[in-house]
């Protein structure tokens, strides 16, 4: 079990690097266009969700099913809300949305791994 978590964590990080770069690029692009951080983050989540689900479901957790897709969407709604809350909190300290968004990636990455592992793609 411990070895499986380590392998999944490594796969999650590898897939996550590509997914994070893709999603952050979308977030920054929409900020650049003048959208709010909330709308920019939402666009990044919506655009990246199919790519992310496919990669996580098939490569990281190897458990992509119609029910896990529904759970994935629900999980990312919650993760999105947590993410914009962190961004808003960091912006109170006079950080711009670019820096706050990049710093929010750190806790969101860790939380999302456990949410995906133990809720979305958990095997019974």
Secondary structure, DSSP 4 states (H G I P E B T S, - for coil): -HHHHHHHHHHHHHHHHHHHHHHHHHHHHHHHTT--HHHHHHHHHHHHHHHHHHHIIIIIS----HHHHHHHHHHHHHHHHHHHHHHHHHHTTT--HHHHHHHHHHHHHHHHHHHIIIIIS---
